């Protein structure tokens, strides 16, 4: 009887193995089905994105211009040499970083603070969903609309901002806000922060909500206060989310265009709000549509974004995971060496 049971068990296992081996070709458990699922994205990316990037890089080494039939010749690094002599472009690099940092640092700080409040089990705030929706609302507005709106508020001495200051007797004469370089930079940074901090809150709240409550319970048992739990539990667990937020914000910051352009198409007083993207647009839009000159600016933006993103990944990488991967690779090499020695 025992043998029969054993044979029956082995027979069932064998039948299960045969059943597993005879899966249908279209089964989702097949490994290649994953490649089938991502194939549409890969195809669209290659056609509409990768080709555009490669073509832009090629154009940066030419003198291409739409209205010049004899253009399109390979000129090497000539376009990049011109950029090093372009004072407006050199200044635009500093402007882009300055405006992005003025926007991103308070954006991440305030978003982190509000996210902690919204997910705190101690505060137990009411109507959290409503507040999150309210804070996310500016992200739904069109950047062009917001840029024109704020420009109208501060455009000249008769602007609504000056009218308000007159009404409360705060000034004796109108202030030309748009003629002040520092004000225009702060205004652009504020608009960027106002439009995007709600999106950052949603991302951080989602990350904090995925942290197991048992981690915080263990911290409370060990006597950790709120700051220590935030520092040693929340921040390490949010490392991938913070990396994602940093990189995506960096990419968006280096491509800043809508708000600065609609506030001042010429870059404001002293080119204070000329960003790399607005300079690229002006180079293209200058008379004969100089594609090569504009493409060279795009390549510089791509290089800056790529290098800074790699630095962020390097600095914020999970050191424990990296050491584990190294240990696994060393163990795999040792196993291969042992197998070779046995053979």
PyMOL commands that set and color helices and strands:
alter all, ss='L'
color gray80, all
select helices_A, chain A and resi 2-21+33-59+78-85+87-119+128-140+143-154+160-167+177-179+181-209+213-221+226-237+239-254+258-263+269-271+276-284+291-315+319-342
alter helices_A, ss='H'
color red, helices_A
deselect
rebuild
show_as cartoon
